[in-house]
Amino acid sequence: MKINYRLISVLAAIFILISYKPILSLERNPLKAETITITDDWGKEVIIKKYPQRIVSLSPSNTEILFALGLRDKIIGVTDYCDYPPQAKKVDKIGSYSAPNIEKIVAKEPDLVLASFGNKEESITTLKKLGLIVVGLNPKNIEDILKDIQLVGKVTGREEEAKKIISSMKKRVEEVKSRNVKVSPQEKVKVLYLVWYPELWAAGKGTYPNELIRIAGGKNIVGDIEGWKIISKETVIARDPNVIICSGMGGKSADIRKKIMKDTELQKINAVKDNRVYAIIDADIIELPGPRIVEGLEKIEECLHQYDKH
């Protein structure tokens, strides 16, 4: 049988092209980006030489941002408290939020560690000394959260995804603002946001709940108190909130609500008398600086509107 060497040569060339297609595709979509220099929320300059392929998150809010940006396959480690979205529960754990396991983190050889306010400074310093790239986030308000989503999108090569998320969040915030912009100071619903009982831990000035209450058209009765503070029952009675919003880790918000409703001293305030004490099932939508904070804003507005309907 006569061998067709020309045909064999053509087939061989086609096979080689097919075999090398992934490499050609990779060259068209390089993982390596131009060197990016950013300043994180801790005021530290960070140089990113390539888009990270192995990311460790040191807080639940950071994990939510990474998942929202579509980076699931890049996340190799999260804290014990990272449980949203549900897929986050399947990612290897690297310790707690306040005390991450340095050895576990280093062993994973991450090319980006996304840190957060609340991580121990000594842990972050150690990670940097070991040569790991660390970007720290510490947003103070919704505007900062949007900037951080943009920042994470930039260092991970997901800027377009970040823009879409930010655009959607801004739209929802503006919709809430527009519905409440005409509410006069006298008409604002007086609100108390609590996260514990019997010690009445309340959200004051500079907290996310305080900002959300304001945007939703309410007035935080402890908005003149800085941060998270324990307040007295006398203060609550004197300032007489129309609405109390109960939060609490691990689904304790419903328990806190029940105890407040049964508290004989608090029977004097309008919120309790009128049965306007609400339990937030998932406090993270209000208290974590991630993409879901707009859900928290809408939930608080809903609580205030329930008051309006009475």
N, C-alpha and C positions, 0 to 999 in steps of 0.2 A: 504493500500500500504506500502510495506516495504521500510523504509528510508535507503539509502546507506550512512552511516556516513563517510565511508572511502573516497568516492567520494567527499562529501561535504568538507572534510578536505583538500583534494588535491586542489580543486577549490579555496578554501579560501586562501591557501598558494600562489597560482598563482596570485590571485588578489592583495595580499599584496605586492608581488614582483613588479608587474606592477605599483602599486601606488607609490612605493618608488623609482622607477627607476630614476626620476629627481634628487633625493637627492644623490643616488649612483653616478650618472653622475657628479654632482656638486663636490663630494668628489674627483673624478678623475681629475677634472679641477678646482682647487681652485682659487677663486678670490684673495685670500691673497698670496702675494709673499714674498720671503725672504726680510728682510729689506734692502732697497736700499738707499745709501747715495751718493748724487751727489753734484757737485758745479756748480751753474748756471752761466750765463754770467755776472752777477753782482758780482761774487766772493763770493756768499753766499752759505753756506752749507745747503742742504735741505735733510731731512730724509723722505723717502716714505715707509710706513709700509704695504700698500696694493695698488694694482692697482686701480686708481681712477675710480669711476662709475658716478661721477657728476662733470663735468668740465666746468669752465667758462673761456672764451677766451677774453683777453683785447686788441686784435689788429687783423686786417684783415689777416695779414700774419700768425699769430698763428692759426687762424681759418682754413686757407687753409691747413696748416700742419696737423691739427687734422683730417680734412675730408680726406686728402690723405692717412692717416694711417688707415682709416676705422672706425673712432670713432664717427660717426654721432649720434648713439644712446646714447652716453655718454655726449654729449655737451648740456648743459642746459641754457647757456647764452652767448651772443656775443655782440659786440658793434654795434652802429647804422650804422657804416660804413662797417660792414662785409656783403658782398653781393656775395661772390664767395666761393664755387660753389653755384648755384641758391638755393639749399636747405638751405643754411645759412640764407637766408632771412626769413625763417619760424621759426627760433630759437628765443626764447624770447630775447629782447634787454635789456641791463643793463646800457645804457647810452653811452656817447661818448668815443672816444679813449683817449682824454686828461683829461676827467673828468667823469670817471665811477661812477655810482650811488652805493655808498657803501651799503645803506640799501637794495637795490634790490639784490645785490650780496650775502649779508649775509643771506637774507631771503630764498635764493635758497639752502642754506646748501651745498655748493660745497666741495668736498674733494680734489680738485686741482684748483688753479687759475693760468692760464698761462698768465703771464704779459709780457710787452715789453717796450723797451726804448721809451719814449714818454708819458707813463703813469705817472701821477703826483706822485712824491716821497711820498708826504703826504698820498695819497690814498693807496699806497702799504704798507706803514708803519702801517696805520690804520688796514688794512686787516690782517696783520701779528699779530698785537696786539690782534685782536679778535680771534686769534687761527687758522686762515686759512692757509693752505699750499700754498705758492706762489713760483713759479719757473719763473725766469726772463730771457728773451732772448734778446740779443743785438748783432746780427751778423754784422760784418764789411765788409765781402766779401763772395764770393761763397763758399769758403772752410768753413767759419764759418756757413753758411746756412746749409751745409751738416752735420756739427757736431751737429747743433741744431735739425735737423730732427732725427738724431741718439739719441740725448738726450731725446727728447719727446717720441720716440719709447721705450726707456728704462724705463722711469717712468710710461708709460701707458701699458706696457706689449705687445707692438707691435714692438719688435725688428726685427723680420723677415720681416715685411712689410716695416720698415724703410730701411733695407738693400737693398730691391728690388728697392725702390724709389731712393736711393742714387746711386746704380749701374746704373740705367737708366740715371740719371742726369749726372753722370760722363762720361758715354759713349757719350752722346750728346755734352757735352762740349769738349771732346777730338776730336770729329769729326770736330767741328768748328775750333779748334786749328790746326788740321792737314791740313785743307784746307788753312790756312793763315800763317803757320809757316815760309814759304819761302818768305813772303812779306818783301822786304827791307825797311829800314827807309824812303828812298826817294820815294818809291812806295805807302806808306801808305796814305790812303784817309784822308784828314783833315775834321774833323767832329765837329759840334757844336750841343749840346743837350739842347734844351730850353723848359721851362715849363710855361713861362708867356710872355705877351706882353701888353703894350709897355715897361714896365720894363723888361729887358732881363735877366730873372732868368736862370742861366746856371748851368749845372752839372760839377763840377770840381773834383779835386783830392779827393779820399776817398769816392766817391759816387758809387752806383751800375752801373749807366750808364757809368761812366768812365772806370770801369773794363771791362764791356761788349764790349765797343768800342775797347779797347786794344786787347782783345781776338779775336774779329772779324776781326782784321787786320787794324783797323783805328787808327788815331791819334787825340785825343781830343785837340782842339785848346786852351782850357782853363785848360788843365791837370796840369798846374803849379799853379793853384789857388785852395786853400783848400775849400772843401765842396760846398754847394749851395750858389752862389753869384750873385748879380746884376752886369752885365758888361755893358760897354758903347758901343754904336754903332761904335764909333771910334775904339774900340778894335776889334770888329767883322770885320770891314772893313780892318784894318791893318793885321789881321791874316787870312783873306780871306778863309773861309771854302769851301770845294768842296761840302759838304753835310750838310744840316741842318735837324735834326730830332726834330719834334715838339711833345710835350707831353702836358698834361693838364687834370685836374680832370673834371669829368662830361661831357666828350666828347668835351672839348674845344680845343683839338689839331687841329681839322680841321679849327676852327676859327683863331687860332694863325697862322696857315700856310697861310691862305688867307691874313691876315694883313701883314705878313712878305713879301709876294709876291708883295703887293701893296705899301710897304714902299719905298718912292723915294730915301732915303739915302742908303738903303740896296740893291738897284738895281745895285750897283757897284760890289757886290761880286759874285764870280763864281756860288755859289749854287743857287742864285736867277736868274742870267742870264741864266743858263743852265737848269732851272726848276728842280733842284734836292733838293727840300724841301719836306720832307715827314711827314705825320701826323700819329702818333701812336694812333689807336682807343682805345685800352685798355692799359693805361700807367702802370697798376698794374703788368703786366708781366715783366716790366723792373725795376720798382721802389719799389716793395715789396719783402722782403726777404723770399720768399716761394718757393715751388716746381716748380712754373711756370716760374721762372727766366730763365730757359734754353730756354723757348719759346721766352723770351725777347732777349736773346743772338742771337737766330736764326733770329729774326725779324731785329735786327740791322745789322747782316751780310747780310741779304737780301737787305736792303737799300744800303749798300756799294756795293753790287754786281750789283744793278741797275745802280749805278754810273759807274761801270766797263764796262757795256754793251753799254754805250753811245759812 
